[in-house]
């Protein structure tokens, strides 16, 4: 296999080739890909052979009922997907600006961030740029970083969940994220005083789903206390579901304090007096390593950092 030259790659490869690769990567089927691209199957097959000839290796292994990417092909498909996402964002931004808008900003946040930090910053940037289109995604940190990797977000507000992520993403801290154990104001445990974790195990709990970093940290606390993890559970990442279920039944919930501070102040929810403690971790602005924020994304990040500094002062 000869080395692929950058100049020949740029001079020959077209967006229709990227679209073909991305479509085949999703469908894994020549007939379906041809239908979706409104091409004949022979034309699509010819184009794929041209791409593989340019690259100098096979992108897909042709199997009787599907097409599986080769190890090198998987890297090609990833590039095609990222390049098309970048192009799609570019077209949306240009269309928005040419129509008199102020561009488009897509930002993701963990639940603690969407409770306070994100809404405050959105109000401020909309005062400066009333026609800026903003899309907000609420997810766990791991999912937000996946969306950053695929260029589906301009920036995210989350936290590192494993050390290797620091090699792929830049991080600017904003604030700590403390957690608390809460119940509604009618729960039998409201006036129970100090309780051990063992006394809480048999009650129904509403928790982050298994596999999420917060759930893992919670299970570590129970393990260190030599207490079994609650088995009567509802697992969800929906904050609306969290709060509605907590208020409607005798559930115990573990939530970021930022999510429940208003409900605690109003008396709708109560903190339980338990030895349960998760060391607060800082959440902050996550971006792809080395990527420079531009336009609204840069201004939005500056607002977030200024607000965080004001809170610390």
C-alpha positions in Angstrom: 0.0 0.0 0.0 1.5 3.3 -1.1 1.3 6.4 1.1 -1.7 8.7 0.6 -0.6 12.2 -0.4 -2.4 15.1 1.1 -2.5 17.0 -2.1 -4.1 14.2 -4.1 -6.6 13.6 -1.3 -7.7 17.2 -1.3 -7.8 17.5 -5.1 -9.8 14.3 -5.6 -12.1 13.7 -2.6 -15.5 15.4 -2.8 -18.3 15.7 -0.4 -20.4 13.2 -2.4 -17.7 10.7 -1.5 -18.0 11.5 2.2 -21.7 11.2 1.9 -21.4 7.8 0.3 -19.0 6.6 3.1 -21.2 7.9 5.9 -24.4 6.5 4.3 -22.8 3.1 3.8 -21.4 3.3 7.4 -24.9 3.7 8.7 -26.7 1.2 6.5 -24.0 -1.4 6.0 -26.0 -2.3 2.8 -25.2 -1.3 -0.8 -28.9 -1.4 -1.9 -30.2 0.8 1.0 -27.3 3.3 0.6 -28.0 3.6 -3.2 -31.7 4.2 -2.4 -30.9 6.9 0.2 -28.5 8.6 -2.1 -30.8 8.3 -5.2 -28.1 6.5 -7.1 -28.1 3.2 -9.0 -26.3 0.3 -7.1 -23.7 0.0 -9.9 -22.9 3.7 -9.8 -22.5 3.6 -6.0 -20.3 0.5 -6.2 -18.1 2.2 -8.8 -17.7 5.3 -6.7 -16.7 3.1 -3.6 -14.1 1.3 -5.7 -12.7 4.7 -6.8 -12.5 5.8 -3.2 -10.7 2.6 -2.2 -8.3 2.9 -5.1 -7.4 6.5 -4.0 -6.9 5.4 -0.4 -5.0 2.3 -1.3 -6.9 -0.1 0.9 -10.4 -1.7 1.3 -12.8 0.4 3.4 -15.5 -2.4 3.6 -15.4 -6.1 3.8 -18.1 -7.4 1.5 -20.1 -10.1 3.3 -23.1 -12.0 1.9 -25.7 -9.9 3.8 -23.8 -6.8 4.9 -20.7 -4.7 4.6 -18.5 -4.4 7.6 -15.8 -1.7 7.9 -12.2 -2.9 8.0 -10.0 -1.5 10.8 -8.7 1.2 8.5 -12.1 1.7 7.0 -13.5 2.5 10.5 -11.1 5.4 10.7 -12.3 6.6 7.2 -15.9 6.4 8.3 -15.2 8.4 11.4 -13.5 11.1 9.4 -16.4 11.2 6.9 -19.0 11.5 9.7 -17.0 14.3 11.5 -16.4 16.2 8.2 -20.1 16.1 7.3 -21.1 17.3 10.8 -18.7 20.2 10.4 -20.1 21.0 7.0 -23.7 20.8 8.2 -22.9 23.2 11.1 -21.2 25.6 8.6 -24.2 25.6 6.3 -26.6 26.2 9.2 -24.5 29.1 10.5 -24.2 30.7 7.0 -28.0 30.4 6.4 -28.7 31.9 9.8 -26.3 34.8 9.3 -27.5 35.5 5.7 -31.1 35.6 7.0 -30.2 38.3 9.5 -29.6 36.1 12.4 -26.7 36.0 14.8 -25.6 32.4 14.2 -26.2 29.2 16.1 -24.9 27.9 19.4 -25.3 24.3 20.5 -24.2 23.6 24.1 -24.6 20.6 26.3 -24.7 20.5 30.1 -24.9 18.1 33.0 -27.9 18.5 35.3 -26.2 20.7 37.9 -25.2 23.1 35.1 -28.6 23.2 33.4 -30.1 24.1 36.8 -28.2 27.4 37.2 -25.1 28.1 35.2 -26.5 27.5 31.7 -29.8 29.4 32.2 -28.0 32.5 33.6 -25.5 32.6 30.7 -28.2 32.0 28.1 -30.2 35.0 29.4 -27.1 37.2 29.3 -26.0 36.2 25.8 -29.5 36.6 24.4 -29.5 40.2 25.8 -26.4 40.8 23.7 -27.5 38.8 20.6 -31.3 38.5 20.5 -31.4 36.6 17.2 -28.8 34.0 18.3 -30.3 30.5 17.9 -29.4 28.4 20.9 -29.9 24.6 21.3 -29.3 23.0 24.8 -28.7 19.3 25.4 -28.9 17.9 28.9 -26.9 14.7 29.4 -24.3 13.0 31.5 -20.6 14.0 31.1 -19.6 10.9 29.2 -22.4 11.4 26.6 -21.5 15.1 26.3 -17.9 14.2 25.5 -19.0 11.8 22.8 -21.1 14.5 21.3 -18.1 16.9 21.4 -16.0 14.2 19.7 -18.5 13.9 16.9 -18.7 17.7 16.6 -22.4 17.7 17.6 -21.7 20.3 20.3 -19.8 23.6 20.3 -19.0 23.2 23.9 -20.2 21.3 27.0 -20.4 21.9 30.7 -19.5 18.7 32.5 -16.6 17.0 34.3 -14.0 14.4 33.7 -15.0 10.9 34.7 -11.8 9.2 33.9 -8.2 10.3 33.6 -7.7 9.4 29.9 -10.3 12.1 28.9 -7.8 14.8 29.9 -5.8 13.9 26.8 -8.7 14.5 24.4 -10.5 17.5 26.0 -9.6 20.9 27.5 -11.3 21.8 30.8 -11.9 25.1 32.5 -13.4 24.7 36.0 -16.6 26.6 36.9 -17.9 25.3 40.3 -18.1 22.2 42.5 -21.1 19.9 42.3 -22.1 18.7 45.8 -24.8 16.0 46.1 -27.4 15.5 48.8 -29.9 12.8 49.9 -33.5 14.1 49.8 -37.1 13.0 50.4 -40.4 14.9 50.1 -41.8 16.8 53.1 -44.4 14.0 53.8 -41.9 11.2 53.9 -41.9 9.1 57.1 -38.1 9.7 57.5 -38.3 13.5 57.5 -38.2 13.8 61.3 -36.2 10.6 61.9 -32.9 12.4 62.8 -29.5 10.9 62.1 -29.7 7.6 60.2 -27.2 5.0 59.0 -27.0 3.9 55.3 -28.2 0.5 56.4 -31.5 2.0 57.7 -32.1 3.5 54.2 -31.4 0.5 52.0 -34.9 -1.0 52.1 -36.7 2.2 51.1 -37.4 2.8 47.4 -34.7 5.0 45.7 -34.6 7.0 42.5 -31.1 7.1 41.1 -28.9 7.8 38.1 -28.8 4.8 35.8 -26.2 2.0 36.3 -23.0 2.7 34.4 -23.2 6.5 34.9 -20.2 8.0 36.8 -22.4 9.4 39.6 -24.0 6.0 40.1 -20.6 4.4 40.3 -19.4 6.8 42.9 -22.5 6.3 44.9 -22.0 2.5 44.8 -18.4 3.0 46.0 -19.7 4.9 49.1 -22.1 2.0 50.0 -19.3 -0.5 49.4 -16.9 1.3 51.7 -19.6 1.4 54.4 -20.2 -2.4 53.8 -23.8 -1.8 53.0 -25.6 -3.4 50.0 -26.8 -1.0 47.3 -30.6 -0.4 47.3 -32.4 -2.9 45.1 -35.9 -1.2 45.0 -34.9 1.5 42.6 -36.1 3.7 39.7 -33.2 4.6 37.3 -33.5 7.8 35.2 -31.5 10.7 33.9 -34.6 12.8 33.5 -34.6 15.6 36.1 -38.3 16.2 35.6 -39.0 12.5 36.4 -36.6 12.7 39.4 -38.4 15.6 41.0 -42.0 14.5 40.1 -41.5 11.0 41.6 -39.8 12.4 44.7 -42.6 14.8 45.4 -45.3 12.1 44.6 -44.2 9.1 46.7 -42.0 7.8 49.6 -38.8 7.8 47.6 -35.3 8.6 48.5 -33.3 10.5 45.9 -29.6 11.4 45.4 -29.4 14.7 43.5 -27.0 17.6 42.8 -27.8 20.3 45.4 -28.2 22.9 42.6 -31.2 20.8 41.3 -33.1 20.9 44.6 -32.1 24.1 46.3 -35.4 25.9 45.5 -37.4 22.8 46.6 -35.4 22.7 49.9 -36.0 26.4 50.5 -39.7 26.1 49.8 -40.0 23.0 52.1 -41.2 20.7 49.3 -38.1 18.5 49.8 -36.0 17.7 52.9 -32.4 16.6 53.3 -31.8 13.4 55.3 -29.2 13.4 58.0 -27.0 10.5 56.9 -23.3 9.8 56.8 -23.5 9.5 53.0 -21.0 11.8 51.4 -19.7 12.2 47.9 -16.6 14.5 47.5 -17.8 17.4 45.3 -16.1 17.4 41.9 -15.7 20.5 39.8 -17.7 20.8 36.6 -16.6 23.1 33.9 -16.3 24.0 30.2 -15.3 21.0 28.1 -14.0 21.5 24.5 -12.1 19.3 22.1 -8.4 19.4 22.8 -6.7 22.2 20.8 -10.0 23.6 19.3 -10.3 27.3 19.5 -13.8 28.6 20.4 -15.0 31.3 18.0 -17.9 33.7 17.8 -20.9 33.0 20.0 -19.3 29.9 21.5 -16.3 32.0 22.7 -18.5 34.7 24.1 -20.7 32.2 25.9 -17.7 30.5 27.5 -16.5 34.0 28.7 -19.9 34.7 30.2 -19.8 31.3 32.1 -16.3 32.0 33.4 -17.1 35.5 34.5 -20.3 34.3 36.3 -18.3 31.6 38.1 -15.6 34.0 39.2 -18.3 36.4 40.5 -19.7 33.5 42.6 -16.3 32.6 44.0 -15.7 36.3 45.0 
